[in-house]
Amino acid sequence: MDTFTVDVNDSLELVLNIMQWRNIHHVPVINKSKKLIGLLTWRDIKDFLDDKEMITTSVKSTMIKDVITISQNK
């Protein structure tokens, strides 16, 4: 199974299209170093489908920033 990630500077429109195309509801947001810095959920962005002004904004403005993670070894 493929994992789709997006960059903090990607547009919400791109993310919405990826989510609809792959039928996924959560997308990790990573930086250039491939570090997890946020999360976008379908619930958080679905309302922007018809908002032409908001749809062009970046992921950074909408993502969940306080993501709690654990290491795979715990």
Secondary structure, DSSP 8 states (H G I E B T S, - for coil): -----EETTSBHHHHHHHHHHHT-SEEEEE-TT--EEEEEEHHHHGGGTT-TTGGGSBGGGTSB-------TT-
